[in-house]
Amino acid sequence: MNAKLNPDTGVTVNLGFRGYCGLMRIGELAKRTGVSVRSLRYYETEGLLRPDRSGNGYRTFTEDDIARVLQIQLFYSAGLCSGKIAELLPCVSGDHTHLVPSPEMTGELEIAKTRIQNQISLLTTSLSVLERVLAAAKGTDTAAVPVPARPVRRHRGIRV
């Protein structure tokens, strides 16, 4: 709904919330980023997003928050936890189409890369053991599966 502020100037203002001054509420941000409202609230709790509040208490977001949410999603997909993401976000620039990491991020990113490589190695070992057990169970491998002399390292945080 549009209303004229001053009939002499011809200036109109959209009284609807959507698009007003570039602000959006949480549902619009969720729709535009493909991230659930619940996740956006979690990002706020973790300090990854800092929305303003309108007079009625609703969270208000800007176009810049779209880029921020997509950057957060990129870091999550890289295997980083919210704590590390909170540390790294100030070192990032860019928009919703490109991320420009700062050179200061390389140490943390190298640590994350090594952790993921270790997880891949452990999962590869697990897959090999499982394939041997399956082959023995199906009778395609007549050899018994050896039991290790010491406990095999378990994968924390990885669920199958």
Salt bridges, closest charged atoms under 4 A:
GLU28 OE1 - ARG18 NE 3.52
GLU44 OE2 - ARG53 NH2 3.36
GLU44 OE1 - ARG59 NE 2.39
GLU63 OE2 - ARG32 NH1 2.83
GLU87 OE1 - LYS84 NZ 3.58
GLU108 OE1 - LYS84 NZ 3.14
